[in-house]
Amino acid sequence: MVQVHTCQNGVRIVSEQINHVRSVALGIFVNAGSRYELPEENGITHFIEHMLFKGTPSRSARQIAEEFDRIGGELNAFTSKENTCYYAKVLDHHAELAVSILADMFFNSTFAEEELEKERQVVLEEILMSEDAPDDDVHEKLWSVMYPNDALGRPILGSAATLKTFTAEAIRHYMAKHYGPESVVISIAGNISPQLMATIEQLFGQYQPSAVAIAPVLTNPSFHPGEISKIRDTEQAHLAISYPAIGVKDPDMYSFIALNNIIGGNMSSRLFQEVREERGLAYSIFSYQSCYADVGAFTIYGSTSRQQLSQLQHTIDATLLDIVAGGVTEEELDNAKEQLKGSFVLGLEGTGARMNRNGTSELVHRKHRTVDEVLASIEAVSMDSVDRLIAKILKAEPAISIIGPSE
């Protein structure tokens, strides 16, 4: 059972006791992501994620890594467009040590000039690596078409130009604005001791918001159709097509996930069967949904030889037009719902998955649904709700991004 405790300063602690395991997964979720950055701040959220691993007055970056390696634990972090998470997974008797290290990183990172310069180069290499991978770069270009005038359209990693401007002072100012207690959720799942809960409360339940703290503000961005292409010396052409879709809080969310599965979310999907199995046009072809607080996107990706690009695009268009004209079948919907139920339940077998689900649910929805409630919502997906989404999403003009060896 998921329990939520709110500290006196506003930090929320979400816990799920799982007695039969010997591990604990912990995550610090912060309601800070790239979509809340100013244009000149683009990439700073992700840069801060890196810098929190680079040392405190009591621990160097090497010591932080060695302490987790010594206890056989995992330590990592990620930055998304809407939030940041610092997380660890350890044996239950090491959980207090793990949370004390995370707290030390969270509150006491020094942002030493030498470490700033080293990590600036590391992140620059990460940006270059992403640009070198056309299957990554094509999606970044796609978002720049979809939201050209909004932070949602800018890359999470930032740019080489903005990266040069980030100083220790800029980092502290950004954290003062966005890392206040009201924006923080601590999620724990596993074999949790009462002492661990007390330690978390002691470490995170006392700090106060800065005078410059602000609540994240949604910008209500407008989706822009259009096309962008980039010539690169690649063996294949990479194609990404995106349609405006629904946000994560929309009541048709599970219908959207089911529709994605039917179109391109698995090996039995229409796109996989038509593009790869029937026509042999591509090795990689799939679709996925991206859902944020207020907006979403439905995206299709495929890669093929330059000579077959137009045929790939035509096949994708024909598949979507067929769905718009005739909808999906009852069998397809039943299969999609069973697949969703299975992947949802199987995905919760680890403490890390439960920690992540609970932390995200609290941060985004401020409520927690049981497994049975989620399964019931999936089962309630109907032909009418899917048809409604087909009309809403697939009849819109898409954004298109292409990277390939010629025009």
C-alpha positions in Angstrom: 0.0 0.0 0.0 1.3 3.4 -0.9 1.5 6.0 1.9 2.1 9.7 1.7 3.6 11.8 4.5 4.0 15.6 4.1 6.7 17.2 6.1 6.2 20.5 7.8 8.2 22.3 5.1 6.1 20.7 2.3 8.4 17.9 1.1 6.3 14.8 0.4 7.5 11.3 1.3 5.9 8.5 -0.6 6.5 5.0 0.7 5.5 1.5 -0.4 6.4 -1.3 2.0 7.3 -4.6 0.3 8.3 -7.0 3.0 9.4 -10.0 0.9 12.3 -8.2 -0.8 15.8 -7.4 0.6 16.3 -4.1 -1.3 15.2 -0.5 -1.1 14.9 1.9 -4.0 15.0 5.7 -3.2 14.3 8.6 -5.5 14.4 12.4 -5.1 11.9 13.8 -7.6 12.1 17.5 -8.3 9.4 19.4 -10.3 12.1 21.0 -12.5 12.6 20.2 -16.1 13.8 21.8 -19.3 10.4 23.2 -20.2 10.6 25.5 -17.2 13.9 27.0 -18.3 14.3 30.5 -19.8 15.9 30.5 -23.2 19.3 31.5 -21.8 19.0 28.7 -19.2 18.4 26.0 -21.8 20.2 22.9 -20.5 20.9 24.0 -17.0 18.5 21.5 -15.4 20.4 18.7 -17.0 23.8 20.3 -16.1 22.7 20.5 -12.4 21.8 16.8 -12.5 25.5 16.1 -13.6 27.0 18.5 -11.1 25.3 17.0 -8.0 27.6 14.0 -8.5 30.8 16.1 -8.5 31.5 16.5 -4.8 30.6 18.0 -1.5 32.8 19.3 1.4 32.8 15.8 2.9 32.9 13.7 -0.2 34.7 14.0 -3.6 33.1 12.7 -6.8 35.3 9.7 -6.6 34.3 9.0 -3.0 30.6 9.2 -3.8 31.1 6.6 -6.6 33.2 4.4 -4.3 30.8 4.4 -1.4 28.0 3.1 -3.7 30.3 0.6 -5.4 31.5 -0.7 -2.0 27.9 -1.5 -0.9 26.9 -3.0 -4.2 24.4 -0.2 -4.9 23.2 1.7 -7.9 23.3 5.5 -8.1 22.0 7.5 -11.1 19.8 10.3 -12.2 17.8 11.6 -15.2 16.3 14.8 -16.5 13.2 15.1 -18.5 11.2 18.0 -19.9 9.2 18.3 -16.7 11.2 16.8 -13.8 14.5 15.6 -12.5 15.1 12.5 -10.4 18.2 11.4 -8.4 17.8 7.8 -7.4 19.6 4.8 -5.8 18.9 1.1 -5.2 20.7 -0.7 -2.4 20.3 -3.6 0.0 17.9 -2.7 2.8 20.5 -2.5 5.5 22.4 0.1 3.5 19.4 2.3 2.8 20.2 4.9 5.5 23.7 5.4 4.2 22.3 5.7 0.6 19.8 8.4 1.6 22.4 10.3 3.6 24.7 10.4 0.5 21.8 11.6 -1.7 21.0 14.3 0.9 24.6 15.4 1.0 24.7 15.7 -2.8 21.3 17.5 -2.8 22.1 20.1 -0.2 25.9 20.4 -0.1 27.3 20.1 -3.6 30.1 22.6 -3.9 30.1 23.3 -7.7 33.9 23.8 -7.7 35.2 25.6 -10.7 37.5 22.8 -11.7 34.6 20.3 -11.6 32.4 22.7 -13.5 34.9 22.9 -16.4 35.4 19.2 -16.5 31.6 18.4 -16.5 31.0 21.2 -19.0 33.2 19.2 -21.4 31.4 15.9 -20.5 28.0 17.4 -21.3 29.3 18.9 -24.5 30.5 15.4 -25.6 27.0 14.2 -24.7 25.5 16.8 -27.0 27.9 15.9 -29.8 27.1 12.2 -29.3 23.4 12.9 -29.6 24.0 14.9 -32.8 26.2 12.1 -34.2 23.3 9.6 -33.8 20.8 10.4 -36.5 18.1 8.3 -34.8 18.4 10.7 -31.8 18.9 13.9 -33.7 15.9 13.4 -35.9 13.7 13.5 -32.8 15.3 16.7 -31.5 14.8 18.4 -34.8 11.2 17.2 -34.8 10.5 18.9 -31.4 12.0 22.1 -32.8 9.4 22.0 -35.5 6.5 21.1 -33.2 7.2 23.8 -30.7 9.5 26.4 -32.3 8.6 29.2 -29.8 8.4 27.2 -26.6 10.9 25.5 -24.2 9.3 22.2 -25.1 10.9 22.5 -28.5 14.4 23.0 -27.1 16.7 20.1 -26.2 17.0 18.9 -22.7 20.8 18.8 -23.0 20.9 22.5 -24.0 23.4 23.8 -26.6 27.2 24.5 -26.7 26.4 28.2 -26.4 24.2 28.1 -23.3 26.5 25.5 -21.7 29.4 28.0 -21.7 27.4 30.4 -19.6 26.6 28.2 -16.6 28.4 29.2 -13.4 28.2 28.1 -9.8 26.2 31.3 -9.1 23.8 30.5 -12.0 23.3 27.0 -10.7 22.6 28.1 -7.1 20.1 30.7 -8.4 18.3 28.1 -10.5 18.1 25.6 -7.7 16.9 28.3 -5.3 14.0 29.0 -7.8 13.1 25.4 -8.6 14.4 23.1 -5.8 12.2 24.3 -3.0 10.5 21.8 -0.6 7.1 22.2 -2.3 8.6 20.9 -5.5 10.3 17.8 -4.0 8.9 14.3 -3.6 11.0 11.5 -1.9 9.8 8.1 -3.1 10.9 4.9 -1.3 9.9 1.3 -2.2 11.1 -2.0 -0.7 11.9 -3.3 2.8 11.6 0.0 4.6 12.5 0.3 8.3 11.0 2.9 10.6 14.5 4.3 11.2 14.8 5.0 7.4 11.6 7.0 7.4 12.8 9.0 10.4 16.2 9.6 8.7 14.5 10.9 5.6 12.3 13.2 7.6 15.3 14.5 9.5 17.3 15.1 6.3 14.7 16.6 4.0 11.9 17.8 6.3 13.6 20.9 7.7 14.9 23.1 4.8 13.0 26.1 3.8 12.2 27.6 0.4 14.3 30.5 -0.9 13.0 34.0 -1.2 13.2 33.6 -5.0 11.4 30.2 -5.2 8.7 30.0 -7.9 6.1 27.4 -8.9 6.5 25.9 -12.3 4.3 27.7 -14.9 2.8 25.9 -17.9 3.0 28.0 -21.1 0.1 26.3 -23.0 2.3 25.9 -26.1 0.7 25.6 -29.6 1.6 22.6 -31.8 3.1 23.7 -35.2 2.9 21.4 -38.3 5.8 21.7 -40.7 8.8 19.9 -42.0 12.6 20.0 -41.4 15.3 18.1 -43.2 19.0 17.8 -42.7 21.5 16.4 -45.1 24.1 14.0 -43.5 26.5 11.4 -44.7 24.5 8.5 -43.4 23.7 5.1 -44.9 20.0 5.4 -44.2 17.4 8.1 -44.2 15.7 8.7 -40.8 12.1 9.8 -40.7 10.0 11.0 -37.7 6.4 12.1 -38.0 4.5 13.6 -35.0 0.9 14.6 -34.4 -0.5 16.7 -31.6 -2.0 14.6 -28.8 -3.3 14.6 -25.3 -1.7 15.4 -21.9 -1.0 12.9 -19.2 -4.0 14.0 -17.1 -6.5 13.5 -20.0 -9.2 10.9 -19.2 -8.5 9.2 -22.5 -4.9 8.4 -21.5 -5.3 4.6 -21.5 -7.1 4.8 -24.8 -4.2 6.7 -26.3 -1.7 4.1 -25.1 -3.9 1.3 -26.6 -4.1 3.2 -29.9 -0.4 3.6 -30.0 0.1 -0.2 -29.4 -2.2 -1.0 -32.3 -0.5 1.4 -34.7 3.1 0.9 -34.0 3.8 0.0 -30.3 4.8 -3.7 -30.7 5.6 -6.5 -33.2 2.0 -7.2 -34.0 1.2 -3.6 -34.7 -0.1 -2.4 -38.1 3.1 -0.5 -38.9 5.5 -3.2 -38.0 3.6 -5.8 -39.9 3.0 -3.7 -43.0 6.4 -1.9 -43.2 8.7 -4.6 -42.0 7.1 -7.9 -42.3 5.0 -7.5 -45.5 7.2 -5.0 -47.5 10.7 -5.3 -45.9 11.1 -1.5 -46.1 12.8 -1.0 -42.7 14.4 -2.8 -39.8 13.4 -0.2 -37.3 9.7 1.1 -37.4 7.7 2.0 -34.3 5.4 4.6 -32.7 5.3 6.0 -29.2 3.4 8.5 -27.1 4.9 11.5 -25.3 2.6 13.0 -22.6 3.2 16.0 -20.5 1.1 18.0 -18.0 -1.0 19.8 -20.6 0.0 18.5 -24.1 1.2 15.4 -25.8 2.5 14.0 -29.1 2.1 10.8 -31.1 5.2 10.0 -33.0 6.2 7.5 -35.6 9.9 6.7 -36.4 11.4 4.6 -39.2 14.7 4.4 -41.0 15.4 3.0 -44.5 17.7 3.5 -47.5 17.5 6.8 -49.4 15.9 5.0 -52.4 13.0 3.6 -50.3 12.3 6.7 -48.2 9.3 7.9 -50.3 7.9 4.4 -50.3 8.3 4.2 -46.5 6.5 7.5 -46.0 3.8 6.5 -48.4 3.2 3.2 -46.5 3.0 5.0 -43.2 0.6 7.5 -44.6 -1.6 4.7 -46.2 -1.6 2.8 -42.9 -2.8 5.9 -41.0 -5.4 6.8 -43.6 -6.8 3.3 -43.3 -7.1 3.7 -39.6 -8.8 7.1 -40.0 -11.2 5.7 -42.5 -12.0 2.3 -40.9 -10.9 2.6 -37.3 -9.5 -0.4 -35.4 -11.0 -3.8 -35.0 -12.4 -5.3 -31.8 -9.7 -8.0 -31.9 -7.0 -5.4 -32.1 -8.4 -3.5 -29.2 -8.8 -6.6 -27.0 -5.2 -7.7 -27.8 -3.9 -4.2 -27.0 -5.7 -4.1 -23.7 -4.3 -7.5 -22.6 -0.8 -6.5 -23.7 -1.1 -3.3 -21.7 -2.3 -5.1 -18.6 0.5 -7.6 -18.8 3.3 -5.1 -19.3 1.9 -2.9 -16.5 1.8 -5.7 -14.0 5.1 -7.2 -15.0 6.8 -3.8 -15.0 6.0 -3.4 -11.3 7.9 -6.5 -10.1 11.0 -4.5 -9.1 11.4 -2.0 -6.3 12.9 0.5 -8.7 9.9 0.4 -11.0 7.5 0.9 -8.0 9.6 3.8 -6.6 9.6 5.5 -10.0 5.8 5.0 -10.5 5.0 6.3 -7.0 7.3 9.3 -7.3 5.9 10.3 -10.7 2.3 9.8 -9.5 2.7 12.0 -6.5 4.6 14.7 -8.5 2.2 14.8 -11.4 -1.2 13.7 -10.1 -0.9 13.9 -6.3 -2.8 10.7 -6.0 -2.1 7.0 -6.2 -4.2 4.3 -8.0 -4.0 0.7 -7.0 -3.1 -2.0 -9.5 -6.7 -3.1 -9.7 -7.9 0.4 -10.4 -5.4 0.8 -13.3 -6.4 -2.6 -14.7 -10.0 -1.6 -14.6 -9.2 1.7 -16.4 -7.4 -0.3 -19.2 -10.3 -2.7 -19.4 -12.7 0.3 -19.7 -11.1 1.5 -23.0 -13.8 1.3 -25.6 -14.0 1.4 -29.4 -15.8 4.8 -29.0 -12.9 6.3 -27.0 -10.3 5.0 -29.4 -12.3 6.4 -32.4 -12.5 9.7 -30.6 -8.7 9.8 -30.4 -8.2 8.8 -34.0 -10.3 11.7 -35.1 -8.6 14.1 -32.7 -5.0 13.1 -33.4 -4.6 11.5 -36.9 -6.7 14.1 -38.7 -4.4 16.9 -37.7 -1.5 18.1 -39.9 1.8 16.5 -38.6 5.3 17.8 -38.0 8.0 15.9 -40.0 11.7 15.6 -39.5 14.0 13.8 -42.0 17.8 13.2 -41.7 19.5 11.5 -44.7 22.2 11.5 -47.3 20.5 13.7 -49.8 17.5 16.0 -50.4 
